[in-house]
Structures are given as C-alpha cells and as structure tokens.
Amino acid sequence: MVMKTTTSLVHKLCFVVLLIGLPFKSFGNEKEPQNNDSIKTLITQFQKENNLIAANRLLNQNTALEVEYTFGVLNENLNLAKKTAQFEALAYTYLSIGNFWFMRGNKIKAYENYRESEMISRKHGYAKITGLALMNASNVSSNMDKRIEQLKLAVPYFNNANDLLNLSKAYLNIGSCYSSYVLGAKILSVSNPTDSILPITQTETNKIQFRDSAFRYYRLAENLNDSLQHPEVWASYNLRIAQWLKYDQNYALAEKHYRLSNQYFSRANLFKGSVYNMLELAELKMQQQNYAQALKLADSTLILAQNYGFTDYYSDACLLISEIYERLNNYGAAIEYYKLYHNNSLQSNASLKDEKI
C-alpha cells in the first residue's frame, strides 16, 4: 500500500517521521519484459482491425519495446490515419509520436507533435486527447509559470471527459512545478537544469507557500488514486514525496519512497521512470557520502540508459559518476566520465537533428 503524507509533512519545513523497514526489488535487476513478442502480435492484430488507438496505447504503455520497432509502427499508424481520415486516431497518433520523441530527449519534435495532436483534437472535440496534448506539451517547456498555466488548461478537459487517471497525473505535474521553485528544475527530469526559467525564491515564507501549493495538488492526486490504484500515479507520487524528504535530509525515509516508487514504475512498465529513480537514489547516496553504493547505482543507471536508448539519462549518469569520482579525489576517472558526458551530449544533439518520422 502506498505510504501517505501527514499534516506535518505538508506544513513544516523540518519534520520527523517514524522509519520502518521495507523490502524492495533491486534497482540493478531491471529486465526487458519477456512478453514483447505477444505485445507485438497484439499490436499487429489491432492494426489489422484498424484500431490504431489501441495499437498506439500499447506502444505508450510498453516503453521497453525496441526503438526501431516503435518508430516503424508509429509511422505506419500515422500514414494509415491520414489516408483513411480517422481524425481521432490521427490526433492520438501524433500524441504518441510526441511521447516517442520525448522519451528520446528530443523536446522540439515532441512539442511539434503534441501541438499537431492538440489542433486536431480541439477541432473535432476530443476532450481527453486535447487534455493529454496540453499536459504532455507542458513537460517540454522550460518556464515553470507557463507549465503550470498549460497544465491548469488541461484540467477541465479531463474533468469533461471524466478521465480521473489523467486528471490525477495533471495534479501531480502541477505539484511538481510548484516543488521545483524550491527544489530546483532537476526534479522535473530536466536534463540540463540551467535551461529552465525559475523565479528567485528569496524568503522562507515563499518556500513554505510553494511547498504548500505543491502538496495541495499532490493530495488531490492521492485522493483520486485511492480509488483508482493506478501504479503510475503511485510511482510519481512516491517519487515526489521522496524528493521533499531528501530536501529535508530525511534520507532513510526518502530512500524508502524511492524504492517504493521504483516498484510501481516497474509494475507500470515505465522504465524511464525507474532509471530516473536510480539517478535520484544514487545522488542521495552521494549526499550521504556512501560513495560505493552511489557508484554502483550510477553504473547500473548508465547501463540501463544505454540499453533503453535514454540518451539524456545516459549523459546525466556520466555527469553524476564524474562528480562522485571528483569527491573521491580520483580526478583521472572524473575527467574520463566528464568527457563521456560531453561527447554523448554532442552526439545526442547532432543525432536528434537528423531523426525523422
């Protein structure tokens, strides 16, 4: 069962919580699901039945499928939806293509496809897809005020469609934006936080206000998911709680929430979430000066990010490992991993310009 927040967690900057042991699945044991062939068979069947939305939904839900395969199916579905004037399927396919590029760290292509999805769905009155396009497009914005504005625009569309799942996700995202005013843009999985535009938080009063706003939306998501029990929502919820616990230097409880979050990400087949979780936990271990565990987690993150094609998190892992080695006074290794980070960032930026769908 998901761990709940308490009043003290919401309203105080420093607090004490009872620590309880929790078994967890090892972060180093993430494996690609063994049912990929059956998933592909089902996707093919949906395509034959002209059910493109169901095919795209399976692609969105199974991020461990090969990049080339996903690329090809999305291209097929896009062309078929255009050819047969299936506007709902077309809007949802553009949405799915946006998700594809977002997963690969190409924010420009992601945004372009989200906007295509939004225009088509608005024109034809598809409330749920419009809300999804608005919500997902907000993730590529570097301006937190604009993110919040766009997410709040998505909320009534989810209400109109009675889509409680995505409504809870929107609430979580709004809460995360408010959290970023205190915790920094890095908590939003921004690969380069210096690109993000954040207001200057100068007073403890401002920090408390932003924190209260964040937890107000987290509670809304939590209350909705008490009945939905959706693993993705619990994964994100526990991740956000862990980030605040880390901020408060309550490292033991923060680690428990990271581990619990990872279990839910794994259950939802959201492997990018698991990899991000590992990065955060590795950083937590570094802050505790537990460099051996920090390196072990960061190395595992590096391997998984490479295997799944998460080039942004591969760069982040290289940078984190470089920092760990620097703290260990192993400057040779620190420089080598910084070079890996720099070269991978350059290669990723170059390759993203050439990718087409």
N, C-alpha and C positions, 0 to 999 in steps of 0.2 A: 504494500500500500504506500502511496506517496506520502512523504513527510510534509506536514503542514507548517505554515508560518504562525507565529504568535504575535500578540499585540506588541510585545517588547521588540520583536524583530522589525516591525513596521515603524515604530515611533521613536526608537532610540538609536543613537549613533554607535554606542558601545553596549553590548549585552552579553549575557552568559547563558548558554543552553546546555542541558544535560547531554553528555556524549554516550552513545550506545553503539556497540559493535555491530557491524553489518557485513554479511558475506557478499562477495562481488565476483563478477566474471572478470577474468584478467583482460586488461586492455590489449595485451600482446597476442591474444588468441582470436582476433577478428579474422574471419574467413569469408570468402565469397560464398553465397548461398549455393547449395548443391542442386537446387531445383530450377536453375536457369533454363535448362532445355524445356522443361514443362511450361515455364513462363513464356518462352519464345513461341512454343506451339500454340498457347492460348492467344497470344498477340496476333499470330498469323490467322487463327480462326476468326478473331474479331475483325481483322481486315477483310477477310473473305465475306463476312456478314455485313460489311460496310459500317461497322460500329467503330468508327475511328476514335470517338471519345473514350470508349472503354480501352482501346489499344494504347492510347496516349496516357491514360490514367495508370495503366500497368507500368509503362516506362517511367513515369514520375515516381511511382512507389518502389521501384527496384533499381536503385542507383548503382548497384554493383554489376549491372549488365555492361558488356563491352562498349566502349565509346563508339567504335566504328559501327556496331550493330544499331545502337540507339540513333546515331546520326542518320543511318540509312532508312530506318523505319519512319522517323520524323519527316524526312524528305519525301518519302512515298505518300505519307498521310497528307502532307501539305498539298502536294500536287493533285491528289485524288479529291480532296475537299474543294479545291479551286475548280477542278474540272466539272464536278457534279453540283456546284453551288450549294454545298452543305455549310451554311454560314455559322451555325453553332459549332460544328466540328472544326471549321476553319479558325474561328476565334480561339477554340481550345487548343488547336494545334500550334498556333502562334504562341499561346501561353506556355505550352510545353517546350517549344523551341527556346523561348526566353529562359525557362528553367534550365535547359541543357547548357546554354551559354553561361548562365550564372554559376552553375556548378563548375564550369571550366575557368572561371575567373574573368570572362570577357564581359565586363559590365556594359560596354557600348552596345554590343549585339543583343545582350539580354534586354536592355532598355528599349531598343528599337522594336523587338518582337513583342514585348509587353504592351507597347503603345499601339501596335497593329491590332493586338487582341482587344484592347480597350475600345478602340474606334469601332471595330466590327460589332462587338457585344453591346456597346451603347446604342448603335444604330438599330439593332434588331431586338433590343430589350432583354438581353440575357444577364439578369441581375447578378447571379453568382459569379459568372466569368468576369463581369465588369469589376466586381469587388476583388477577385483574385488578381486581375491585371493591375489594379491600383495598388494593392498590398505588395505584390511582388516587385513592381516597379519602384516602390519606395525604398527597397533594400539596396538599390544601386545609387541612391542619392547620397552625397557627402554632407549635405546640410541637414542637421537634425531637426530644425524647425520645419523644414519642408517635408521631411519624412513623417513627422507627427501629423502635419496637415493632410498629407496624402492618405495616411492610414485612417484618420478620422473620416475622410471622404468614403473610404471603403466600408466602414461600419454599417451605414444604413442599407447598403446593397445586400450585405449578409443578413441583416435583420429582415429585409423584404423577402429574401429567398428562404428564410427560416434555416439558414446554414449556421448552426451553432458551433460546428467544429472550426470553420474558418473565422467565425466571429471571435472565438477564444484565441486563435492564433493572432488575429489583429490586435486584441487586447495585450497579449504578451509582447508583441512588437512595439506597441506604444510604450508599454512599461520599460522596455529595454532602451528605447530612445531617451526617456527621462533618466534612466540609470546612467546612460553614457555621459550626461552632463557632470556627473560626479566621478564615475569610474573610468571614463575615457572611451574613445571610439573603438578601442581594441575589443571591447566586449561584444561589439556588433559583428564580429568576424571580419572587420575591415583589415585587409592585408597590409595596407600602408596607412596607419592612423594619421599621419601628417597631412593626408589629403582631405581629412574631414574637417568640417567647419563646426566648431562648438562654441557656445557662449562662455565667457570667462566667469567662473564661479569663484567669487572672492570671499564670501562670508559663510560661516557655519549655518546661518539661517537659510541661505539659498540652498545649501546642500540638503538640509532637512526637508525643505519644500520639494525639491526634485525627488528625493528619496520617497517621501510620502506619495507623490504623484505616481511614481513607478510602482509602488506596492498596491496602490488603489487599483491599477489596471491588472497587476498580477493576481489580485484577489478575484477580480471579475472573471479572469480566465480560469482560475482554480475552481470557482463556484460552478461555472459551466461544465468543467470537465469532471466534477464529482459524479455527474450522471453519465457523461459520455465515456469516461475512462479510456480516452484515446492515448496510446503510448507516445505519439509525437508531442502532444501537448505537455504530458508529464515530463518528457525528456527536456523540453525547453524550459519548463517551469523550474525543475530542479537545477538546471544549469544556471539560470538567473539567480536563484537563491544562493547557490554556491559562490557566485561571483561577489555577491554582497558579503557573504561570510568571510571570503578571502580578504576583502577590503577591511573588514573588522578584525582581521588577523585571528579569526577563529578557525584555524587551519584544519583541525581534526574533523569538525562538523562539515566544513567546506568540502573536504575530501570525500566524505560520505555522500554528499549530494552530487558530486561529480561522478562517483561510481554508480549511484542510482540512476543518474541521468544517462550514463552510457548504456546501462541495461535497457532502458526504454528506447534509446536511439537504435540499438541493435535489434530490438523487437520490432521496430518500425522499418527495418532495413534502410535506415538513413545513415550511411557510413561516413558521409562528410561530417555529420554531427558528431559521430564517435571520434573521428580524427581531430576535430576541433577541441573536443573534450580532453583528449590526450594532451594536446598542446597546453591547455589551461592547467591541467594537473601537473605537467612537467614544470611549468613556470612556478606553480605553488611549491613544489618540492625544492626548486632552486631558491625560492624565498626563504624556505626553512633551512637552507644550506645543506640539504640532503642531496648532494651532487650526484652520487652514484645512482639513486633512483631517478633523479631528473634526467640524467643522460640515457638511462635505459628506456624511459618513456619517450624521450625526444627521438632516440634512434628508431624505436618502433613506429613512431609517427612518420618519420622520414620514409621508411619502407612502405607503409600503407599509403601515404600520399602519392608516392611514385607509382605503386601498383594500380591505384584507382584513377590516376591522372589528375589529382588535385594539385595543380602546379602552384597555386597560391599558398597552400599549406606546406608544400614541399619547401618553398622559399622561407616561410615562417619558421619551420623546423630547423633549417640550416642556420638561420639567424640566432635562434634560441640556443642551439648547440654551441655556436661560436661564443655566445655570452657566457655559457656555463664554463667552457674551457678558459675563457679570459679570467673568470673568477677563481679558477684553479691555478692561475698563473702559467697555464700551458698555452703560451702565445702562438707557438707554431701551429697547433691544432686550431686555435681560434681563428687565425688568419686563413687557414685552408677552408674552413667551413664558411667563413665570410666570403671567400672567393666563390664557393659553390652557390651561396645565396645570390651574389651579384650576377654571376653568369647565368643562373637559372632565371633570374628576373629579366635579364636582357633577352634571353631566348624565348621566354614566355611572351613578352611584349611583341617580339618580332613575329612569332608564330600566330598569335591572336589576330594580327592584321591580315594574315593570309587565309585564315579559316573561313569557309563559306558553307552555307546550307541553302 
